[in-house]
């Protein structure tokens, strides 16, 4: 809190947990930590470590160093209870910029100074944090809990050729999507195939129509299976992406080879 203005500059949440310091003993998810630390029945086991749950910075207060201070506070809290370990499930800030890179590889990227490439991972590393394990399978399990997803992009001429990576992820998880018009072929994919809705125009009439339609899709027993089928048909790397790129590169290579032969004649 800012003592002068009494504004909240950041908030941190933690929960005591059990961790024996080994990779095998590391919890697999926040859900596992919560289920163990706050059991529906019985008494939670005696904690041996502290687990970070979240750090939240209010809009307009970013980039003032609060995240580092809050992490240091978590570490001090753990030490004050005599626990040697602070563990933190971390979502890297820039991972969405590299959607095709597996999280295990992305987390291992470093700068020339040896620190992690990702800025949020760097904050942890500077405080002595070490990356223990990536959990890529967790994303799908959380996405599947959603009734629908919102994927808005500002329509511009360049967006005509766009295809948001998140769209494929949402549909693969069986989640209908609400988006805006003029973004690649999303109009045909969402409205045309019954797996989402296009909000058009932006404004109260468009919002009301989209809200009504997305509620219908959320209640449609067949919508989730339809979303997954469309994701496989349109976005599958193995069945669509790789074969098409392979064919394209082979055609380009053939054109170059043919051009070289003509030039040598």
C-alpha positions in Angstrom: 0.0 0.0 0.0 1.1 3.5 -0.8 1.2 5.2 2.6 0.7 8.7 1.1 -2.4 7.8 -1.0 -3.5 4.6 0.7 -3.7 3.0 -2.7 -3.3 -0.7 -3.0 -0.1 -1.3 -5.1 -0.2 -5.1 -5.1 -1.6 -8.2 -3.5 -0.1 -11.7 -2.9 -1.7 -15.0 -2.0 0.0 -18.1 -0.6 -0.9 -21.3 1.1 1.2 -23.6 3.3 1.9 -27.0 1.7 4.0 -30.1 2.0 7.1 -30.4 -0.2 10.1 -32.6 0.5 12.4 -30.7 -1.8 12.5 -33.5 -4.5 11.2 -33.3 -8.0 9.0 -36.3 -7.4 7.5 -34.6 -4.4 6.6 -31.4 -6.3 2.8 -30.8 -6.5 1.5 -31.1 -10.1 -1.0 -28.2 -9.9 -2.5 -25.5 -7.8 -5.6 -27.7 -7.5 -3.4 -30.4 -5.8 -2.0 -27.9 -3.4 -5.4 -26.6 -2.5 -6.9 -30.0 -2.1 -4.1 -31.0 0.3 -4.0 -27.8 2.2 -7.7 -27.3 2.5 -9.2 -30.9 2.6 -12.9 -31.4 2.6 -12.5 -33.9 5.4 -10.0 -34.4 8.1 -7.0 -32.2 9.0 -4.4 -30.9 6.6 -0.9 -32.5 7.0 1.7 -30.4 8.8 3.2 -28.0 6.2 6.8 -28.0 5.3 6.8 -25.3 2.6 4.9 -22.3 1.3 3.3 -22.2 -2.1 2.6 -19.0 -4.0 -0.9 -18.8 -5.5 -1.1 -15.4 -7.2 0.3 -11.9 -7.4 -2.0 -9.2 -8.6 -1.0 -5.7 -9.5 -3.8 -3.1 -10.1 -4.1 -1.5 -13.5 -2.0 1.6 -13.8 0.4 0.5 -11.0 2.5 -1.9 -13.1 6.3 -1.8 -13.5 7.0 -0.3 -10.1 8.8 -3.3 -8.7 6.0 -4.6 -6.6 6.2 -8.1 -7.9 9.7 -8.5 -6.6 8.8 -7.0 -3.3 5.8 -9.4 -2.9 7.9 -12.4 -3.8 10.5 -11.3 -1.2 7.6 -11.0 1.3 6.5 -14.6 0.5 10.1 -15.8 1.0 10.3 -14.0 4.3 7.0 -15.5 5.4 8.2 -19.0 4.6 11.4 -18.4 6.5 9.5 -17.0 9.5 7.7 -20.3 9.8 10.9 -22.2 9.6 10.1 -23.6 6.1 13.1 -23.8 3.8 11.1 -23.9 0.5 8.9 -21.4 -1.4 7.5 -23.0 -4.5 5.6 -21.0 -7.1 3.5 -22.2 -10.1 4.5 -19.5 -12.7 2.9 -18.5 -16.0 5.5 -16.9 -18.1 4.6 -13.4 -19.4 5.8 -13.8 -23.0 4.8 -17.4 -23.7 1.8 -16.3 -25.7 4.2 -14.6 -28.2 5.6 -18.0 -29.1 2.5 -20.3 -29.2 4.2 -23.1 -31.2 7.2 -23.4 -28.9 6.7 -26.1 -26.2 6.7 -24.7 -22.7 9.7 -26.9 -21.7 11.8 -25.4 -24.4 10.6 -21.9 -23.8 11.3 -22.0 -20.1 14.9 -23.0 -20.9 15.6 -20.0 -23.1 18.2 -17.6 -21.7 19.7 -14.3 -22.5 23.4 -13.7 -23.0 23.8 -12.9 -19.3 22.4 -16.4 -18.4 19.1 -15.2 -17.0 15.8 -16.5 -18.3 14.5 -14.9 -21.5 11.0 -14.4 -20.1 10.8 -11.3 -17.8 8.6 -12.9 -15.2 10.9 -15.9 -14.9 13.8 -13.5 -14.6 12.2 -11.9 -11.6 12.1 -15.3 -9.9 15.6 -16.2 -11.0 17.1 -13.0 -9.6 15.7 -14.0 -6.2 17.3 -17.4 -6.4 14.4 -19.3 -8.0 15.1 -22.4 -10.1 12.8 -24.0 -12.7 12.0 -27.5 -11.5 9.4 -28.7 -14.0 7.0 -27.6 -16.7 3.3 -28.8 -16.6 2.0 -28.4 -20.2 -0.9 -30.8 -19.6 -2.5 -28.4 -17.1 -3.6 -25.9 -19.7 -6.2 -28.1 -21.3 -7.7 -29.2 -18.0 -8.3 -25.6 -17.0 -9.7 -24.5 -20.4 -12.2 -27.3 -20.4 -13.8 -25.8 -17.3 -14.9 -22.7 -19.3 -18.4 -22.5 -20.7 -17.2 -20.1 -23.5 -14.3 -18.0 -24.4 -13.9 -14.4 -25.7 -11.2 -13.7 -28.3 -11.4 -10.1 -29.5 -8.9 -8.4 -31.9 -9.1 -4.9 -33.2 -10.1 -5.3 -36.9 -7.5 -3.8 -39.3 -6.5 -4.5 -42.9 -3.6 -6.7 -41.6 -6.0 -8.8 -39.6 -7.6 -10.2 -42.7 -4.8 -12.7 -42.8 -4.7 -13.4 -39.1 -5.6 -16.6 -37.3 -5.3 -16.2 -33.5 -3.6 -19.2 -31.9 -6.0 -19.0 -28.9 -8.9 -19.8 -31.2 -7.5 -23.3 -32.0 -6.7 -23.9 -28.3 -10.3 -22.9 -27.2 -12.0 -25.1 -29.8 -9.7 -28.0 -29.1 -10.7 -27.8 -25.5 -14.4 -27.9 -26.6 -15.1 -24.3 -25.7 -17.3 -22.1 -28.0 -15.8 -18.7 -28.9 -17.1 -15.2 -29.2 -15.0 -12.9 -31.5 -15.2 -9.9 -33.7 -15.6 -9.6 -37.5 -12.9 -9.4 -40.1 -10.3 -11.5 -38.4 -9.0 -14.1 -40.9 -11.6 -16.8 -41.6 -13.1 -16.7 -38.1 -16.5 -15.6 -39.4 -16.8 -18.8 -41.4 -15.3 -21.0 -38.7 -17.4 -19.7 -35.8 -20.7 -18.7 -37.2 -20.6 -21.0 -40.3 -19.7 -24.1 -38.3 -21.8 -23.5 -35.2 -18.9 -23.3 -32.8 -19.1 -19.7 -31.8 -20.5 -16.3 -32.6 -19.3 -13.1 -34.3 -20.1 -9.9 -32.4 -21.2 -7.6 -35.1 -21.6 -4.7 -34.8 -19.8 -3.7 -31.7 -22.5 -2.1 -29.6 -25.5 -3.0 -27.6 -27.5 -4.8 -30.4 -24.5 -6.8 -31.3 -23.6 -7.7 -27.7 -27.2 -8.8 -27.0 -27.3 -11.0 -30.1 -23.9 -12.5 -29.3 -24.8 -13.1 -25.6 -28.0 -14.9 -26.5 -26.2 -17.1 -29.1 -23.2 -18.0 -26.8 -25.6 -19.0 -24.0 -27.4 -21.3 -26.5 -24.0 -22.9 -27.4 -23.0 -23.3 -23.8 -26.3 -25.2 -23.2 -25.9 -27.3 -26.4 -25.0 -30.8 -25.5 -23.3 -31.4 -28.8 -21.4 -28.1 -29.0 -18.2 -29.3 -27.2 -17.8 -32.3 -29.5 -18.5 -30.0 -32.5 -15.8 -27.5 -31.3 -13.2 -30.3 -31.0 -14.1 -31.7 -34.4 -13.7 -28.3 -36.1 -10.3 -27.8 -34.2 -9.0 -31.1 -35.5 -10.3 -30.4 -39.1 -8.9 -26.8 -39.3 -6.1 -26.4 -36.8 -4.5 -29.8 -36.3 -0.7 -29.6 -36.8 -0.4 -33.3 -37.6 -3.4 -33.6 -39.9 -3.5 -30.1 -41.5 -0.6 -27.8 -40.7 2.4 -29.9 -41.3 1.1 -31.6 -44.5 0.2 -28.3 -46.0 3.5 -26.6 -45.2 5.3 -29.7 -46.4 3.4 -29.5 -49.7 4.1 -25.8 -50.0 7.8 -26.1 -49.4 8.1 -29.0 -51.8 6.4 -27.0 -54.5 8.6 -24.0 -53.9 11.7 -26.3 -53.9 10.5 -27.7 -57.2 10.1 -24.3 -58.7 13.6 -23.2 -57.6 15.1 -26.4 -58.9 13.3 -26.0 -62.3 14.5 -22.4 -62.5 18.1 -23.4 -61.8 18.0 -26.0 -64.6 16.6 -23.5 -67.1 19.3 -20.9 -66.1 22.1 -23.5 -66.8 20.9 -24.3 -70.3 
